[in-house]
């Protein structure tokens, strides 16, 4: 186990390394509309094209990127405003390790998590 930014222990097996996270949510400048096709290194099985106008598909794509993506993938495919807006639902779709690391790094996600 390793300690996250807030001193909370998280399992390194299920949590992204802190250096894999963006330094600031402002780095997340992904698309906010249209259809996004994820590359095979992110979505190697099942659905790869996601209509961001469909909330279920948007949440599914964000979950895939949050669980499997690198820092560059997050910056390319995620949008900061959409992440914050959908975090109360997304956080329930992620493992505790991933959720804890993101909420430890980004205070903007903590209030949304309590909403």
Number of C-alpha atoms within 10 A of each C-alpha: 9 13 12 21 15 11 9 13 14 19 14 16 11 14 22 23 15 16 9 14 22 19 13 11 20 11 17 22 15 17 15 17 12 11 15 17 14 18 11 9 9 17 17 10 8 6 12 15 14 21 16 19 12 13 12 12 16 22 20 17 25 25 16 16 21 24 18 14 21 18 19 14 20 23 22 16 20 23 19 19 15 16 19 18 12 18 24 17 13 18 19 11 15 17 12 14 19 21 23 22 23 22 21 18 19 17 10 16 21 17 12 16 17 8 7
